């Protein structure tokens, strides 16, 4: 077997997600629909080219036919992947597979297991921990995306994939998309092939041009000698307080230390 790197690249992960989604869509859209019922990461095999193949159809079930909306069956599957309504009622539909796919897509994005008892209690269930932040770009980048990617992924593509996962994991089956719609949403993201570093955005304010600075100096009201002395005392003293954010102009933002001058203390 080909050696698989410890941390798969973003493009490889996305290819796996799209390939698995196509496999489920094929089953659901067949003339006689089939519900996988036990879709999970360990049932996705990779060939030497890292192309995904679905395996282990032991729990697969024929889908509803005619006017039937679901198949009633004994609850079977893997903890952490089964849809909540299937666990509670035993009613199996294609949307049960959609939920399971959402869990796997979340594992692909985060690099975590669906259930991990070694993590802090609030992080042990991946869906409960990650789903609330999937539509928040800042939380997605800082708290949810796999750190092993080291920020090397297109931010826009990751956000769209996260939005798909959020829909698939809806508590209401009616609000989950069909797998064919999932393929249509994810496949275009493959066109974004460059793994670029995504990190905090830092904006720098350029120094004013000499001419503009001279003009501003001339237009500034003159200060008395006492004002200038007090100003220099403020700058020379060591800061002892907390920083206070001062209102900035339209193009800049800065922090200053508020230190009272000696004359202010005497007053």
HUMO-V966889 format. One record per pair of residues at least 4 apart in sequence whose C-alpha atoms are under 8 Angstrom apart, sorted by the first residue. I is the first residue (numbers start at 1). J is the second residue. D is the distance in whole Angstrom. If there is no record, write none. Layout:
((I:J:D) (I:J:D))
This chain:
((1:48:7) (2:47:8) (2:48:5) (4:8:8) (7:148:6) (7:149:7) (8:12:6) (8:13:6) (8:149:8) (9:13:6) (9:149:7) (9:195:8) (10:14:6) (10:149:7) (10:152:7) (10:153:6) (10:195:7) (11:15:6) (11:190:7) (11:193:6) (11:194:8) (11:195:7) (12:16:6) (12:50:7) (13:17:6) (13:108:6) (13:109:8) (14:18:6) (14:186:8) (14:189:8) (14:190:7) (15:19:6) (15:51:7) (15:52:8) (15:190:7) (16:20:6) (16:50:8) (16:51:7) (16:52:6) (17:21:6) (17:105:6) (17:108:8) (17:186:8) (18:22:6) (18:183:6) (18:186:6) (18:187:6) (19:23:6) (19:51:7) (19:52:6) (19:53:8) (20:24:6) (20:44:7) (20:52:6) (20:53:7) (20:54:7) (21:25:6) (21:101:7) (21:179:6) (21:180:8) (21:182:7) (21:183:6) (22:26:6) (22:179:7) (22:180:7) (22:183:6) (23:27:7) (23:53:8) (23:54:7) (24:28:6) (24:36:7) (24:97:8) (24:179:7) (25:29:6) (25:178:8) (25:179:5) (25:180:5) (25:183:8) (26:30:6) (27:33:6) (27:34:5) (27:35:7) (27:36:8) (28:33:5) (28:34:6) (28:35:7) (28:63:8) (28:94:7) (28:179:8) (29:33:6) (30:34:7) (32:62:7) (32:63:7) (33:62:6) (33:63:5) (33:64:8) (34:60:7) (34:61:6) (34:62:5) (34:63:5) (34:94:8) (35:60:6) (35:61:5) (35:62:6) (35:63:6) (35:92:8) (35:93:7) (35:94:6) (35:97:7) (36:57:7) (36:59:7) (36:60:4) (36:61:6) (36:97:6) (37:59:6) (37:60:6) (37:61:7) (37:76:8) (37:77:7) (37:82:8) (37:92:8) (37:96:7) (37:97:6) (38:59:6) (38:60:7) (38:76:8) (38:77:5) (38:78:7) (38:81:8) (38:82:7) (38:97:8) (38:100:8) (39:43:7) (39:81:7) (39:97:7) (39:100:6) (39:101:7) (40:44:7) (40:78:8) (40:81:7) (40:100:7) (40:101:7) (40:103:8) (40:104:6) (41:104:6) (41:107:8) (43:54:6) (43:55:5) (43:56:6) (44:52:6) (44:53:6) (44:54:5) (44:55:6) (45:51:8) (45:52:5) (45:53:5) (45:54:6) (45:55:7) (46:50:5) (46:51:5) (46:52:5) (46:53:6) (47:51:5) (47:52:7) (47:53:8) (59:76:8) (59:77:8) (63:70:7) (63:71:7) (63:93:7) (63:94:7) (64:68:5) (64:69:6) (64:70:5) (64:71:6) (64:93:7) (65:69:8) (69:93:7) (70:91:6) (70:92:5) (70:93:5) (71:91:6) (71:92:5) (71:93:7) (72:90:6) (72:91:5) (72:92:6) (73:90:6) (73:91:7) (73:92:7) (74:90:6) (75:86:7) (75:87:6) (75:90:5) (77:81:8) (77:82:6) (78:82:6) (79:115:8) (80:103:8) (80:114:5) (80:115:6) (80:125:7) (81:99:7) (81:100:5) (81:103:6) (81:104:8) (81:114:7) (82:86:7) (82:87:7) (82:96:7) (82:99:7) (82:100:6) (83:87:6) (83:96:5) (83:97:8) (83:99:6) (83:100:7) (84:88:6) (84:171:7) (85:89:6) (85:90:7) (85:91:7) (85:171:8) (85:173:8) (86:90:5) (86:91:5) (86:92:6) (86:96:7) (92:96:6) (93:97:7) (94:98:7) (94:178:8) (95:99:6) (95:173:6) (95:174:8) (95:176:7) (95:177:8) (95:178:7) (96:100:7) (96:173:7) (97:101:6) (98:102:6) (98:168:6) (98:169:8) (98:176:7) (98:177:7) (98:178:7) (98:179:6) (99:103:7) (99:168:5) (99:169:5) (99:170:7) (99:176:8) (100:104:6) (100:169:8) (101:105:6) (101:168:7) (102:106:6) (102:164:8) (102:165:5) (102:166:7) (102:167:8) (102:168:5) (102:169:5) (103:107:6) (103:114:7) (103:127:7) (103:165:7) (103:169:7) (104:108:6) (104:114:8) (105:109:6) (105:165:6) (106:110:6) (106:126:8) (106:127:8) (106:162:8) (106:165:6) (107:111:5) (107:112:5) (107:113:6) (107:114:7) (108:112:8) (109:144:8) (109:145:6) (109:146:6) (109:158:8) (109:162:8) (110:144:6) (110:145:5) (110:146:4) (110:147:8) (111:145:8) (111:146:5) (111:148:8) (112:116:8) (112:126:7) (112:146:8) (113:126:7) (114:124:8) (114:125:6) (114:126:5) (114:127:7) (115:124:5) (115:125:5) (115:126:6) (116:123:8) (116:124:5) (116:125:7) (116:126:8) (117:121:8) (117:124:5) (118:124:7) (119:123:6) (119:124:5) (120:124:6) (122:129:7) (123:128:8) (123:129:5) (124:129:8) (125:129:6) (126:130:6) (126:131:8) (127:131:5) (127:169:8) (128:132:7) (130:134:6) (130:144:6) (131:166:6) (131:169:8) (133:139:6) (133:140:6) (133:144:8) (134:139:7) (134:140:6) (134:144:8) (134:159:8) (134:162:5) (134:163:6) (134:165:8) (134:166:6) (135:140:7) (135:159:7) (135:162:7) (135:163:6) (135:166:8) (136:140:6) (137:141:6) (137:159:7) (138:142:6) (139:143:5) (139:144:7) (140:144:5) (140:145:6) (140:159:8) (141:145:6) (145:149:8) (146:150:8) (147:151:7) (149:153:7) (150:197:7) (151:196:7) (151:197:5) (151:198:5) (151:199:6) (152:195:5) (152:196:5) (152:197:4) (152:198:6) (153:157:8) (153:158:7) (153:194:7) (153:195:4) (153:196:5) (153:197:6) (153:198:7) (154:158:6) (154:192:7) (154:194:7) (154:195:6) (154:196:6) (154:197:8) (154:198:7) (155:159:6) (155:198:7) (156:160:6) (157:161:6) (157:189:6) (157:192:7) (158:162:6) (159:163:6) (160:164:6) (160:186:8) (161:165:6) (161:185:8) (161:186:7) (162:166:6) (163:167:6) (164:168:6) (164:182:7) (164:185:7) (164:186:8) (165:169:6) (166:170:7) (167:175:7) (167:176:5) (167:177:7) (168:175:8) (168:176:5) (168:177:6) (169:176:7) (170:175:6) (170:176:6) (171:175:8) (172:176:7) (177:181:6) (177:182:7) (178:182:6) (179:183:6) (180:184:6) (181:185:6) (182:186:6) (183:187:6) (184:188:7) (185:189:8) (186:190:7) (187:191:8) (188:192:8) (205:251:7) (205:252:6) (208:212:6) (208:213:6) (209:213:6) (210:214:6) (211:215:6) (212:216:6) (213:217:6) (214:218:6) (215:219:6) (216:220:6) (223:227:6) (223:228:7) (224:228:6) (225:229:6) (226:230:6) (227:231:6) (228:232:6) (229:233:6) (230:234:6) (230:261:6) (230:262:8) (230:263:8) (231:235:7) (232:236:6) (233:237:6) (233:261:6) (233:262:8) (234:259:6) (234:260:7) (234:261:6) (237:259:8) (239:257:6) (239:258:8) (239:259:6) (240:259:7) (241:257:7) (241:258:7) (241:259:7) (242:257:7) (242:258:8) (243:255:6) (243:256:6) (243:257:5) (243:258:7) (244:255:6) (244:256:6) (244:257:6) (244:258:6) (245:254:7) (245:255:5) (245:256:6) (246:253:8) (246:254:7) (246:255:6) (246:256:7) (247:253:7) (248:252:6) (248:253:5) (248:254:7) (249:253:7) (260:264:6) (260:265:7) (261:265:7) (262:266:6) (263:267:6))
